[in-house]
Amino acid sequence: MTQSSLFGEPAGTHVTEVVVFCDGGSRGNPGPAAIGAVVLDPSTDPPRRLATVSECIGVTTNNVAEYRALIAGLEAAAPFGAQRLLVRADSKLVIEQIKGTWKVKQPHLKPLLDEARRLLASYVYVDLRHVPRAENVDADALVNAALDAAAPGD
């Protein structure tokens, strides 16, 4: 997993609120898959990038990649000690299942749901929102960068 802290800030820098943009994707379903996440400090203008995740995760489905991206984004956000968390993802399925408004019908997704909820439980306030892909371009770019870097023959 690639994680970075920008602007020379230690990973333990504390902020009040973080925004996590996350995305997962597979080329084929299932197929080669990757995850991307961006952790931002929204108290600055523009929001300061605190950490990024960009990683190939092997061959899996798009839904598994979306969940794994959320989990990786939450893990990357944890060291910053925020009490408030805003999650933005272009997977309506993941957002609605985490909220509990949609049931998890595939048994292999339930452990991922449980892990995401465990990580979310450490926050005092959580706001989960589905956003259009056009509002999730940074996380999407991290997914594609990981997949492109891993593609044979390029």
N, C-alpha and C positions, 0 to 999 in steps of 0.2 A: 504494500500500500504506500502511496506517495502522500505524505502530509507535509505541509510547510507552514511555518509561521513567518509572516512577512513583517517588514519594517523593523527587524531586529528585536521584536517583542518575544519575551520568553513564553513558552507554551502555557505557563501558569498565570498569565495575565488575567485579571478578573474584570469582567464587564457585567453590567446589570442585565442586559438582554442580548441574545444572539438570534440571527436568522440563518437557517439552514436551507439551502436550495439543494435538492438531490435529484438524481436521475439514474436510471439503469436501462440498459438495452442489450438486445441480442441480435446478431445478424443471422436470421433464421430463428425459428421458435419451436424447439430449442436450437441453439447455435452458439458460436463464440460470443461471450458476453463480457460486459464491463460495467463499472459503476463510476459515478462522478458525484462529488458534493463540494459545496462551497460554504464556509462558515463566515458570516459577516457580523461586524459590530455596527448596528444601525444608528448609533449615537453620533456618528460623524457624517459629514456631507462632502463627498459621497461616502457611502458605507465602507468601512475599512475591512479588507479581506484578512481574516485571522488564520484560516487554514483551508487547505484544499485536499481532496482525495481523488485520485484517478488510478484505477486498477482493473486489470483483466481478472475475471473470476472463473475462467474455464468455460465449459459448455453447459448452458442452462437455459431456462425459459426467461422471457421478458419479465414476467411477474416476480420471479425469484430475484432477478437483477434489480428490479425496482425496490423490493424490500431490503436487499443487501446494501443498496445505496443509502437508503434511509438510516439503517443501522450504522453504517460507516460514518455518515454525517453526524449522527448523534454522538458516536464515540469521539469524533474529532472535536466536537463542541464541548464535551465534558470538562476538559482541563481549564476552561475559561471561567468556570464557577458562576455562570449566569443563573438567575432565578426565573427569568422569563425566556421563553423559547417560541420562535415563530418558525414553522416548517412550511416550505413551499415545494410542491412536487407536481409534475405533470401526469402522474398516475392517479387517476380518480379512484381506481380499485384500491390501491394502498391507502389513500387518505380516508375513504369511506369505511374500509375494514378496520383501520386503526380507531376511528371514531366509534365504531360499533353500529353504524347505520346499515352496513352490508355484512352479510354472513360470509365466513371463510368456508368455501365449499371444498377446496382442495386440501387434503390433510397435510401435504408437504409444506404448505404455507403457514400452518398454525404455529410451529416453533419460531418462525421468523416474526410473526405477529406478536407472540409472547415476548420475544427478546426486545422488539421495538417498544412495546408498552412498558417493559421493565426499565428501559433507559429513559423513557418519557416521564416516569414516575418521580424522578429526582427533581423535577422542575415544579415551582410553585404555580406557574401559569404556562399553559401550552395553547398555541393557536395553530391548528392544522388547516391548510388550505390547498385545494387543487388549483393550479394555475395553468394557463395555456403554455404550450411548448415555447412560444415566442417570449414568454416571461421567465423562461428557465434556460436561457441560452448558454450561460457559463457552465452549468452542470452538464448540459448536453454536450458541449464542446469537450469537456473532460472525458466523457464516455467515449466519444469518437476518437479522441487523441489516443486513448489507451488501446482501442481496437485497431486503429491504423498502425500504431507502433508494433503491435503483435502480429499483424498480417504478414504471412509468408510471401516472399518474393517482391516486397516493396523496397 
